[in-house]
Amino acid sequence: MFFSRTFAALADPNRQSILQTLKKGEAPVAIIAENLQISLATISHHLDILKRADLVSSRRSGRQIFYNLNMSVMEEISEALLKFIGSKKTKK
């Protein structure tokens, strides 16, 4: 299911930090790792999970891979959550 994969990806604090870093703009793995002070291997693992959840996308330029937020999916998640919250009826 869409939400379970997305929320599982968002649950990890390191992945949340990666997304915060990518909010500033596109970045290669080395810059993301430098900002978070964790290993390249760990960053790559987290980026793979975020890519599988469609939260980030990537492009290759020479030998480097640049990552960025997939804003259309972020907007889709926001809209779905707002619909879910709005559809909840209050108890009397």
N, CA, C and O atoms as CSV, one atom per row, in Angstrom:
chain,resi,resn,atom,element,x,y,z
A,1,MET,N,N,0.840,-1.187,0.000
A,1,MET,CA,C,0.000,0.000,0.000
A,1,MET,C,C,0.887,1.255,0.000
A,1,MET,O,O,1.975,1.276,0.575
A,2,PHE,N,N,0.391,2.265,-0.650
A,2,PHE,CA,C,1.117,3.525,-0.819
A,2,PHE,C,C,1.553,4.128,0.510
A,2,PHE,O,O,2.724,4.470,0.680
A,3,PHE,N,N,0.623,4.262,1.455
A,3,PHE,CA,C,0.946,4.919,2.721
A,3,PHE,C,C,1.905,4.111,3.575
A,3,PHE,O,O,2.791,4.689,4.205
A,4,SER,N,N,1.760,2.812,3.616
A,4,SER,CA,C,2.631,2.018,4.487
A,4,SER,C,C,4.089,2.130,4.048
A,4,SER,O,O,4.973,2.279,4.890
A,5,ARG,N,N,4.351,2.062,2.746
A,5,ARG,CA,C,5.726,2.193,2.243
A,5,ARG,C,C,6.256,3.603,2.510
A,5,ARG,O,O,7.406,3.780,2.911
A,6,THR,N,N,5.405,4.598,2.282
A,6,THR,CA,C,5.811,5.990,2.468
A,6,THR,C,C,6.108,6.279,3.934
A,6,THR,O,O,7.146,6.855,4.258
A,7,PHE,N,N,5.205,5.881,4.813
A,7,PHE,CA,C,5.400,6.170,6.231
A,7,PHE,C,C,6.548,5.363,6.816
A,7,PHE,O,O,7.237,5.841,7.717
A,8,ALA,N,N,6.767,4.153,6.323
A,8,ALA,CA,C,7.924,3.380,6.778
A,8,ALA,C,C,9.213,4.109,6.404
A,8,ALA,O,O,10.160,4.155,7.189
A,9,ALA,N,N,9.240,4.674,5.205
A,9,ALA,CA,C,10.425,5.432,4.776
A,9,ALA,C,C,10.600,6.691,5.612
A,9,ALA,O,O,11.726,7.069,5.934
A,10,LEU,N,N,9.510,7.338,5.962
A,10,LEU,CA,C,9.570,8.588,6.729
A,10,LEU,C,C,9.839,8.375,8.220
A,10,LEU,O,O,10.177,9.323,8.930
A,11,ALA,N,N,9.693,7.153,8.690
A,11,ALA,CA,C,9.803,6.882,10.127
A,11,ALA,C,C,11.225,7.016,10.672
A,11,ALA,O,O,11.409,7.277,11.861
A,12,ASP,N,N,12.212,6.843,9.829
A,12,ASP,CA,C,13.599,6.865,10.297
A,12,ASP,C,C,14.132,8.292,10.397
A,12,ASP,O,O,14.004,9.061,9.444
A,13,PRO,N,N,14.726,8.662,11.531
A,13,PRO,CA,C,15.260,10.021,11.705
A,13,PRO,C,C,16.334,10.400,10.682
A,13,PRO,O,O,16.408,11.556,10.266
A,14,ASN,N,N,17.171,9.431,10.273
A,14,ASN,CA,C,18.189,9.736,9.262
A,14,ASN,C,C,17.546,10.079,7.926
A,14,ASN,O,O,18.001,10.990,7.234
A,15,ARG,N,N,16.496,9.357,7.559
A,15,ARG,CA,C,15.812,9.659,6.299
A,15,ARG,C,C,15.087,10.997,6.375
A,15,ARG,O,O,15.002,11.716,5.379
A,16,GLN,N,N,14.572,11.329,7.540
A,16,GLN,CA,C,13.955,12.647,7.716
A,16,GLN,C,C,15.004,13.742,7.530
A,16,GLN,O,O,14.731,14.776,6.922
A,17,SER,N,N,16.195,13.509,8.054
A,17,SER,CA,C,17.285,14.481,7.901
A,17,SER,C,C,17.713,14.612,6.445
A,17,SER,O,O,18.017,15.711,5.981
A,18,ILE,N,N,17.736,13.502,5.730
A,18,ILE,CA,C,18.067,13.551,4.305
A,18,ILE,C,C,17.042,14.398,3.562
A,18,ILE,O,O,17.410,15.226,2.728
A,19,LEU,N,N,15.773,14.202,3.854
A,19,LEU,CA,C,14.724,14.988,3.193
A,19,LEU,C,C,14.851,16.469,3.546
A,19,LEU,O,O,14.631,17.330,2.694
A,20,GLN,N,N,15.200,16.768,4.786
A,20,GLN,CA,C,15.413,18.164,5.182
A,20,GLN,C,C,16.572,18.776,4.399
A,20,GLN,O,O,16.500,19.931,3.978
A,21,THR,N,N,17.626,18.008,4.207
A,21,THR,CA,C,18.766,18.482,3.428
A,21,THR,C,C,18.348,18.733,1.982
A,21,THR,O,O,18.738,19.737,1.388
A,22,LEU,N,N,17.565,17.835,1.422
A,22,LEU,CA,C,17.144,17.964,0.030
A,22,LEU,C,C,16.096,19.057,-0.184
A,22,LEU,O,O,15.850,19.476,-1.315
A,23,LYS,N,N,15.483,19.512,0.905
A,23,LYS,CA,C,14.562,20.656,0.784
A,23,LYS,C,C,15.307,21.891,0.292
A,23,LYS,O,O,14.719,22.766,-0.343
A,24,LYS,N,N,16.601,21.958,0.588
A,24,LYS,CA,C,17.423,23.099,0.177
A,24,LYS,C,C,17.784,23.033,-1.304
A,24,LYS,O,O,18.192,24.035,-1.891
A,25,GLY,N,N,17.633,21.852,-1.908
A,25,GLY,CA,C,17.946,21.679,-3.320
A,25,GLY,C,C,18.667,20.369,-3.583
A,25,GLY,O,O,19.026,19.634,-2.663
A,26,GLU,N,N,18.863,20.108,-4.835
A,26,GLU,CA,C,19.519,18.899,-5.301
A,26,GLU,C,C,20.919,18.775,-4.700
A,26,GLU,O,O,21.623,19.770,-4.529
A,27,ALA,N,N,21.315,17.523,-4.379
A,27,ALA,CA,C,22.632,17.307,-3.779
A,27,ALA,C,C,23.140,15.897,-4.083
A,27,ALA,O,O,22.354,14.955,-4.188
A,28,PRO,N,N,24.467,15.759,-4.224
A,28,PRO,CA,C,25.058,14.424,-4.376
A,28,PRO,C,C,25.202,13.752,-3.010
A,28,PRO,O,O,25.095,14.395,-1.966
A,29,VAL,N,N,25.446,12.451,-3.046
A,29,VAL,CA,C,25.568,11.669,-1.814
A,29,VAL,C,C,26.629,12.251,-0.885
A,29,VAL,O,O,26.408,12.329,0.324
A,30,ALA,N,N,27.767,12.657,-1.421
A,30,ALA,CA,C,28.864,13.164,-0.584
A,30,ALA,C,C,28.437,14.390,0.216
A,30,ALA,O,O,28.792,14.513,1.388
A,31,ILE,N,N,27.690,15.287,-0.390
A,31,ILE,CA,C,27.228,16.493,0.312
A,31,ILE,C,C,26.190,16.124,1.367
A,31,ILE,O,O,26.206,16.666,2.472
A,32,ILE,N,N,25.298,15.214,1.034
A,32,ILE,CA,C,24.284,14.774,2.014
A,32,ILE,C,C,24.985,14.144,3.213
A,32,ILE,O,O,24.649,14.446,4.358
A,33,ALA,N,N,25.951,13.274,2.957
A,33,ALA,CA,C,26.682,12.606,4.042
A,33,ALA,C,C,27.445,13.608,4.892
A,33,ALA,O,O,27.492,13.483,6.116
A,34,GLU,N,N,28.033,14.587,4.254
A,34,GLU,CA,C,28.793,15.623,4.981
A,34,GLU,C,C,27.874,16.406,5.914
A,34,GLU,O,O,28.238,16.686,7.056
A,35,ASN,N,N,26.699,16.755,5.438
A,35,ASN,CA,C,25.736,17.504,6.257
A,35,ASN,C,C,25.224,16.685,7.435
A,35,ASN,O,O,24.948,17.236,8.500
A,36,LEU,N,N,25.096,15.370,7.252
A,36,LEU,CA,C,24.520,14.528,8.301
A,36,LEU,C,C,25.567,13.800,9.120
A,36,LEU,O,O,25.246,13.200,10.146
A,37,GLN,N,N,26.807,13.846,8.682
A,37,GLN,CA,C,27.916,13.199,9.374
A,37,GLN,C,C,27.689,11.706,9.592
A,37,GLN,O,O,27.919,11.175,10.679
A,38,ILE,N,N,27.229,11.040,8.524
A,38,ILE,CA,C,27.124,9.581,8.533
A,38,ILE,C,C,27.778,9.063,7.254
A,38,ILE,O,O,28.001,9.822,6.311
A,39,SER,N,N,28.079,7.786,7.231
A,39,SER,CA,C,28.866,7.209,6.132
A,39,SER,C,C,28.122,7.241,4.797
A,39,SER,O,O,26.893,7.293,4.744
A,40,LEU,N,N,28.905,7.209,3.729
A,40,LEU,CA,C,28.330,7.166,2.383
A,40,LEU,C,C,27.470,5.919,2.184
A,40,LEU,O,O,26.419,5.978,1.546
A,41,ALA,N,N,27.922,4.792,2.731
A,41,ALA,CA,C,27.164,3.548,2.594
A,41,ALA,C,C,25.792,3.660,3.279
A,41,ALA,O,O,24.784,3.197,2.745
A,42,THR,N,N,25.770,4.266,4.440
A,42,THR,CA,C,24.509,4.445,5.171
A,42,THR,C,C,23.586,5.396,4.427
A,42,THR,O,O,22.385,5.149,4.321
A,43,ILE,N,N,24.146,6.482,3.914
A,43,ILE,CA,C,23.357,7.434,3.126
A,43,ILE,C,C,22.768,6.743,1.906
A,43,ILE,O,O,21.585,6.905,1.610
A,44,SER,N,N,23.584,5.976,1.201
A,44,SER,CA,C,23.116,5.272,0.002
A,44,SER,C,C,21.976,4.320,0.332
A,44,SER,O,O,21.003,4.223,-0.416
A,45,HIS,N,N,22.097,3.620,1.450
A,45,HIS,CA,C,21.029,2.715,1.891
A,45,HIS,C,C,19.724,3.480,2.127
A,45,HIS,O,O,18.662,3.066,1.663
A,46,HIS,N,N,19.811,4.584,2.842
A,46,HIS,CA,C,18.615,5.383,3.127
A,46,HIS,C,C,18.036,6.000,1.851
A,46,HIS,O,O,16.817,6.064,1.690
A,47,LEU,N,N,18.900,6.449,0.955
A,47,LEU,CA,C,18.421,7.013,-0.308
A,47,LEU,C,C,17.705,5.958,-1.143
A,47,LEU,O,O,16.730,6.268,-1.827
A,48,ASP,N,N,18.178,4.722,-1.096
A,48,ASP,CA,C,17.507,3.641,-1.817
A,48,ASP,C,C,16.085,3.437,-1.291
A,48,ASP,O,O,15.147,3.266,-2.070
A,49,ILE,N,N,15.935,3.456,0.013
A,49,ILE,CA,C,14.604,3.311,0.619
A,49,ILE,C,C,13.708,4.483,0.231
A,49,ILE,O,O,12.537,4.290,-0.097
A,50,LEU,N,N,14.253,5.694,0.268
A,50,LEU,CA,C,13.481,6.874,-0.112
A,50,LEU,C,C,13.100,6.843,-1.592
A,50,LEU,O,O,12.012,7.285,-1.960
A,51,LYS,N,N,13.983,6.328,-2.435
A,51,LYS,CA,C,13.671,6.207,-3.863
A,51,LYS,C,C,12.563,5.185,-4.087
A,51,LYS,O,O,11.655,5.425,-4.883
A,52,ARG,N,N,12.625,4.046,-3.395
A,52,ARG,CA,C,11.585,3.018,-3.541
A,52,ARG,C,C,10.226,3.526,-3.074
A,52,ARG,O,O,9.189,3.063,-3.550
A,53,ALA,N,N,10.232,4.475,-2.147
A,53,ALA,CA,C,8.980,5.087,-1.679
A,53,ALA,C,C,8.597,6.284,-2.559
A,53,ALA,O,O,7.604,6.960,-2.288
A,54,ASP,N,N,9.370,6.542,-3.596
A,54,ASP,CA,C,9.141,7.657,-4.527
A,54,ASP,C,C,9.225,9.026,-3.872
A,54,ASP,O,O,8.652,9.990,-4.379
A,55,LEU,N,N,9.924,9.124,-2.763
A,55,LEU,CA,C,10.072,10.408,-2.081
A,55,LEU,C,C,11.231,11.227,-2.637
A,55,LEU,O,O,11.248,12.451,-2.509
A,56,VAL,N,N,12.196,10.553,-3.253
A,56,VAL,CA,C,13.303,11.247,-3.906
A,56,VAL,C,C,13.502,10.665,-5.303
A,56,VAL,O,O,13.124,9.528,-5.586
A,57,SER,N,N,14.101,11.471,-6.155
A,57,SER,CA,C,14.483,11.011,-7.484
A,57,SER,C,C,15.957,11.341,-7.676
A,57,SER,O,O,16.549,12.076,-6.885
A,58,SER,N,N,16.537,10.796,-8.725
A,58,SER,CA,C,17.962,11.015,-8.937
A,58,SER,C,C,18.257,11.229,-10.413
A,58,SER,O,O,17.475,10.865,-11.292
A,59,ARG,N,N,19.416,11.834,-10.651
A,59,ARG,CA,C,19.931,11.991,-12.013
A,59,ARG,C,C,21.442,11.853,-11.945
A,59,ARG,O,O,22.078,12.239,-10.964
A,60,ARG,N,N,21.999,11.300,-13.002
A,60,ARG,CA,C,23.445,11.101,-13.068
A,60,ARG,C,C,24.068,12.221,-13.888
A,60,ARG,O,O,23.557,12.612,-14.937
A,61,SER,N,N,25.186,12.721,-13.379
A,61,SER,CA,C,25.983,13.694,-14.106
A,61,SER,C,C,27.435,13.245,-13.994
A,61,SER,O,O,28.077,13.447,-12.963
A,62,GLY,N,N,27.944,12.641,-15.053
A,62,GLY,CA,C,29.285,12.071,-14.988
A,62,GLY,C,C,29.303,10.898,-14.033
A,62,GLY,O,O,28.537,9.948,-14.189
A,63,ARG,N,N,30.177,10.965,-13.045
A,63,ARG,CA,C,30.289,9.889,-12.058
A,63,ARG,C,C,29.419,10.119,-10.836
A,63,ARG,O,O,29.264,9.218,-10.011
A,64,GLN,N,N,28.850,11.309,-10.704
A,64,GLN,CA,C,28.042,11.624,-9.525
A,64,GLN,C,C,26.559,11.421,-9.798
A,64,GLN,O,O,26.078,11.597,-10.917
A,65,ILE,N,N,25.854,11.045,-8.738
A,65,ILE,CA,C,24.398,10.955,-8.789
A,65,ILE,C,C,23.860,12.045,-7.879
A,65,ILE,O,O,24.235,12.137,-6.710
A,66,PHE,N,N,22.984,12.862,-8.423
A,66,PHE,CA,C,22.362,13.946,-7.669
A,66,PHE,C,C,20.949,13.537,-7.296
A,66,PHE,O,O,20.212,12.980,-8.109
A,67,TYR,N,N,20.582,13.822,-6.051
A,67,TYR,CA,C,19.258,13.472,-5.536
A,67,TYR,C,C,18.455,14.738,-5.265
A,67,TYR,O,O,19.008,15.783,-4.922
A,68,ASN,N,N,17.146,14.621,-5.425
A,68,ASN,CA,C,16.254,15.733,-5.092
A,68,ASN,C,C,14.912,15.189,-4.634
A,68,ASN,O,O,14.570,14.032,-4.879
A,69,LEU,N,N,14.162,16.054,-3.963
A,69,LEU,CA,C,12.836,15.678,-3.493
A,69,LEU,C,C,11.902,15.485,-4.669
A,69,LEU,O,O,11.965,16.218,-5.656
A,70,ASN,N,N,11.041,14.497,-4.556
A,70,ASN,CA,C,10.001,14.288,-5.548
A,70,ASN,C,C,8.766,15.031,-5.032
A,70,ASN,O,O,7.928,14.465,-4.330
A,71,MET,N,N,8.679,16.295,-5.394
A,71,MET,CA,C,7.635,17.160,-4.835
A,71,MET,C,C,6.229,16.705,-5.204
A,71,MET,O,O,5.302,16.907,-4.419
A,72,SER,N,N,6.042,16.099,-6.368
A,72,SER,CA,C,4.697,15.661,-6.744
A,72,SER,C,C,4.193,14.587,-5.779
A,72,SER,O,O,3.011,14.572,-5.436
A,73,VAL,N,N,5.075,13.694,-5.341
A,73,VAL,CA,C,4.672,12.672,-4.375
A,73,VAL,C,C,4.438,13.299,-3.010
A,73,VAL,O,O,3.507,12.912,-2.303
A,74,MET,N,N,5.271,14.263,-2.629
A,74,MET,CA,C,5.067,14.942,-1.350
A,74,MET,C,C,3.707,15.647,-1.332
A,74,MET,O,O,2.996,15.611,-0.328
A,75,GLU,N,N,3.356,16.282,-2.438
A,75,GLU,CA,C,2.058,16.954,-2.531
A,75,GLU,C,C,0.918,15.942,-2.491
A,75,GLU,O,O,-0.113,16.186,-1.864
A,76,GLU,N,N,1.104,14.817,-3.154
A,76,GLU,CA,C,0.093,13.763,-3.164
A,76,GLU,C,C,-0.144,13.226,-1.755
A,76,GLU,O,O,-1.286,12.992,-1.359
A,77,ILE,N,N,0.931,13.031,-1.006
A,77,ILE,CA,C,0.816,12.556,0.377
A,77,ILE,C,C,0.064,13.588,1.211
A,77,ILE,O,O,-0.832,13.235,1.978
A,78,SER,N,N,0.424,14.854,1.063
A,78,SER,CA,C,-0.232,15.927,1.825
A,78,SER,C,C,-1.723,15.968,1.526
A,78,SER,O,O,-2.539,16.066,2.442
A,79,GLU,N,N,-2.080,15.895,0.256
A,79,GLU,CA,C,-3.491,15.928,-0.133
A,79,GLU,C,C,-4.249,14.738,0.424
A,79,GLU,O,O,-5.364,14.888,0.923
A,80,ALA,N,N,-3.649,13.550,0.342
A,80,ALA,CA,C,-4.301,12.346,0.861
A,80,ALA,C,C,-4.503,12.436,2.370
A,80,ALA,O,O,-5.550,12.036,2.880
A,81,LEU,N,N,-3.508,12.958,3.088
A,81,LEU,CA,C,-3.640,13.107,4.541
A,81,LEU,C,C,-4.723,14.121,4.890
A,81,LEU,O,O,-5.501,13.904,5.819
A,82,LEU,N,N,-4.775,15.219,4.157
A,82,LEU,CA,C,-5.811,16.219,4.414
A,82,LEU,C,C,-7.199,15.656,4.156
A,82,LEU,O,O,-8.131,15.945,4.907
A,83,LYS,N,N,-7.351,14.863,3.115
A,83,LYS,CA,C,-8.635,14.219,2.841
A,83,LYS,C,C,-8.996,13.258,3.957
A,83,LYS,O,O,-10.144,13.206,4.398
A,84,PHE,N,N,-8.006,12.493,4.412
A,84,PHE,CA,C,-8.239,11.529,5.483
A,84,PHE,C,C,-8.665,12.232,6.760
A,84,PHE,O,O,-9.631,11.825,7.407
A,85,ILE,N,N,-7.957,13.269,7.117
A,85,ILE,CA,C,-8.273,14.017,8.340
A,85,ILE,C,C,-9.619,14.712,8.203
A,85,ILE,O,O,-10.409,14.726,9.147
A,86,GLY,N,N,-9.885,15.282,7.048
A,86,GLY,CA,C,-11.147,15.975,6.813
A,86,GLY,C,C,-12.347,15.058,6.781
A,86,GLY,O,O,-13.462,15.484,7.083
A,87,SER,N,N,-12.137,13.796,6.417
A,87,SER,CA,C,-13.262,12.862,6.322
A,87,SER,C,C,-13.634,12.259,7.664
A,87,SER,O,O,-14.677,11.617,7.788
A,88,LYS,N,N,-12.804,12.456,8.656
A,88,LYS,CA,C,-13.064,11.907,9.985
A,88,LYS,C,C,-14.185,12.693,10.645
A,88,LYS,O,O,-14.125,13.918,10.755
A,89,LYS,N,N,-15.203,11.972,11.078
A,89,LYS,CA,C,-16.336,12.619,11.745
A,89,LYS,C,C,-16.061,12.718,13.234
A,89,LYS,O,O,-15.493,11.807,13.836
A,90,THR,N,N,-16.465,13.818,13.810
A,90,THR,CA,C,-16.270,14.019,15.243
A,90,THR,C,C,-17.326,13.248,16.020
A,90,THR,O,O,-18.480,13.149,15.602
A,91,LYS,N,N,-16.914,12.708,17.147
A,91,LYS,CA,C,-17.841,11.961,18.014
A,91,LYS,C,C,-18.612,12.926,18.891
A,91,LYS,O,O,-18.087,13.958,19.309
A,92,LYS,N,N,-19.839,12.590,19.163
A,92,LYS,CA,C,-20.670,13.410,20.057
A,92,LYS,C,C,-20.831,12.758,21.384
A,92,LYS,O,O,-21.498,13.303,22.264
